[in-house]
Structures are given as C-alpha cells and as structure tokens.
Amino acid sequence: MNYLGLKTCLVCLGFGLFACVGSKTKTEQSNFTKIDSLTETYLALQDSMLQTWNVLIDDENEKNKAMHQLIHVLIASPEFEKEGLISLEQRLEQLERIRFSQKTISNPHVVEEYDFASNSLISELLSQIESAPNLQGNSKLQMLVDQIKISEQRVALYRSDYDSVASAYNLFLEQYKTYLQEIDLNLNQEKRPLFQMASDR
C-alpha cells in the first residue's frame, strides 16, 4: 500500500472511531439527562406528598385544638357537669395518640378507629351545646363550633388530595423502577398506601 493509500485509510479509521465515540458520548449524555430529570420528578413528587400530608395533619391539629378550647368553654360554664367534660377531654387526648400516619393508613382498622373516635367525640360535644340554649349566643363558642364543622367537611377533600399525589408517586415508581435503581441516592422506592385502599377493604 502506498503512502497516500495508507494516509487515506488512517483518516477513514479516525473518522470511524470519532463517530463511535461521539455516538457513545451522546448516549451517555442522554442517559444522564434522563436520570437527572427523573430524580427531579421524584423529589418533586416527594415534596408534593409532604405538603399535602402536612395540610391534612395541620387541619386535624386545628380541629382538635378547637375541640380542646370548646371543652374548656363548657367546663367554665355552670350548666355542665364537670366530670363528663373531663372524660371528653381525656378521650380527645387519646384521639391524638391513635392518629394514623403515612404508613399506618395501610391498615383500614387504624383509620376506622380514628374516624369513629373523632366523629363520636364531635357528635357528643355538639349535643352538649345544643342542650344548653343559653350558650347559643356565645360568639366564641359558635366560632369554635363552625371551625370544627368546616374542618370535618374538609377531611374527605384533603385525603383525596393526598391520595392523588401518592398515586402519581406510586405510578412513577412502577414506570421508572429500572432507572431509579441507577440513581446514586438513598431513595425510598417503596409505594405509599392510600386512604382509598383502606376504605376499599
């Protein structure tokens, strides 16, 4: 092979190697970009779940706080028997101890027990007020009653909001499980239970 032929052959070989390396680099960049995007989506879903859960729990806290205040208003009124109200206060404290978590909602009995205890407590408190016509004009008491009722009406909405985000998170884990295993992060890749799952059982 003469010099010109050898030179031409080397040039062609060089272009071929460059093309292979270029193709590999583009593939690697594409994979890195995809993984970065998936990581960002994963973290965004985690943030959304945390936010919707916090909204739900904050509302429960405000409702229970209003119930505590309502019981104290009733205790301060001479129309009510104190022992029964103290019993309600103790039940309210117990209610806060048995509250569900993001993990325990997988157990339908945990949610059912909490809801039953909460609903019966609210029902008894409102019955106490309805039995005392003299308290109907108490603006502070009425404000607390309204707060409790409105919070109760939001329960289903807030749980539905959480379920929507958690469902999207679970679907994301299903679709991109292989890619997520490549991400060099200590990611919790377990699916999250839903309120809907508990109520369907």
N, C-alpha and C positions, 0 to 999 in steps of 0.2 A: 504494500500500500504506500503510495507516495505521500509526501508531506501535506499537500493540500487535502487529500482524501482523509488523512488522519486528523487533520485540524477540523474538517467538517464533521467527522464522526464524533469528536470530543465535544464540539459545540452542541450537536444534537443531543448527546448524552447529558450535557449540562442542563439544557432546557427541559429535558425529561425529568431529571431529578428535581429541578426547581418547581416544576408543575406538581410533582408528587408532594414535595414539602409544603408548597403553597396550599394544596388541597387539604393536607392533614392539618395545617395551621388553621384554615378556615373552619374545619370540622370541630377542632378543639375550641376555637373561639365561640362557635355556635353552641357547643355543649356548655361552656362556661356561662354564656349569656342566658341560656335556658335555666340552668341551675340557679343563677342569681335571681332570675325572675320568679322562679318557684319559691325560693327562700323568702323573697319579699312578699309574695302572696301568702305563704304560710304564716309569716309573722303578722301580716295584716289581719288574717282570719283569727289568729290568737288574740290580737288586740280587740277585735270586734266582739269576740266571745266574752272577754273580760269586762268590756264596757257594758254589754247588755246584761251580764250577770250582776254587775255592781248596781246597775239601775234597779234591777229586780230586788236585790237584797236591801238596798237603801230604802226602797219603798216599804218593804217589810219592817225594817227598823223604825221608820217614821210611824207606821201604823201601830206597832207595839208601844212606841213611846207615847202616842196619843191615848192608847188604852191605859197605860200607867197613869197618865195625867187625869184621865176620866175617872179612874178608880179613886184617886186621891181627892177629886172634887166631891165624889159621892161619900167618901169617908168623912169629909169635913161637914157634910150635911146631917143634921139631927134626924132626918126622916128615915135613915137606913141603919140596919143592924150591922155593926162593925165586923163581927166575926165572919159573916158571909162574904163581905167585901175583901177581907184579908185572905180568905180562901181563894177568891178570884185572882188576887194579886199573886198568890203562890202558883196558881195554875198558869198565869201569864209568864212567870219566871221559868216554869217547866217547859212551856211552849218554846221559849227561846233556846232551851237546851236540846230540844229534839228536832230543831230545824234541819232540813235537808241540806246537802252540799252538792257540788257538781258531780261528785262520784256517787253519792247515795241515792240520787234520783233514779238510778238504775233499778232500785228496789221499790216497787209500787207501794209496799206497805209503809215505807218511811214517809212518802208524800201523802198518802191517805191519812196516816195517823196525824201528821202535822195539820193538814187541812181540816180534819174533823175537830181537832182540839181548838184550832183557831176559830172556826165557824161557830162552834158551840159557845165559846167564850164571848165572842162578839154578840151573839144572839142573847145571851144572858145579861150582858151589860146593857144592851138596848132595851130589854124588857124591864130592867130596873128603872131606867129613866122614864119609860112610858108609864110606869106605875106611880110616878110622882109628878102630878100635874104642876106643882109649884116650881119645878125645875125647868119647865118648858120654855120659860122666858129668859133663862140664863144664857147669855150670848157666848161666854167662854165654853160652856158645856156643849152648846149647839155647834160651835166651830169644831170641837174635837169629834163630835159625832159625824159631822159632814166629812171630816178628814178621813175617818175610819171607813166610812161607806164608799168614798171615792177611791180609796186605796184598794178596797175589796173588788171594785169594778175593774181595776187595772190589772189584777192578778193574771187573768187569762191572757191579756194582751202582752204583758211583759214575758210571760212564759213562752208564748208563741214566738215572740221576737228572738228569744234565746234559742229556741228550737230551730228557727230558720238559719241562724248563723252556725249553730253546731252541726246541722245537717249539711250545710255547704262545706264545712271543715271536714266532716267525715267523707263526703264525696271526693273532696280534693285528695285525701289520703289514699282512697281507693285508686283514683286515676293516676296518681304520680308516685306510688309507693316505691317503684324501682329507682326513680330519680332521687327521691328523698333519702334513700339509703346511701347515696353517694355524697350527700352534703356533709361536710365536716363540722357538724354542730350537734350538740346534745339535745336533739329534738324529741319531744314526746309524740310518738307516732301512734298513740292509741286512740281509737274512736271514742267520742264522747256520748254518754247516754242522754236521752231526751226526756222531757216531761211527757211527750206524746207516747213514747214507748211504755212508760209506767202506766199511763191511763188506758192503754190498749190491752193490758194484760188482765 
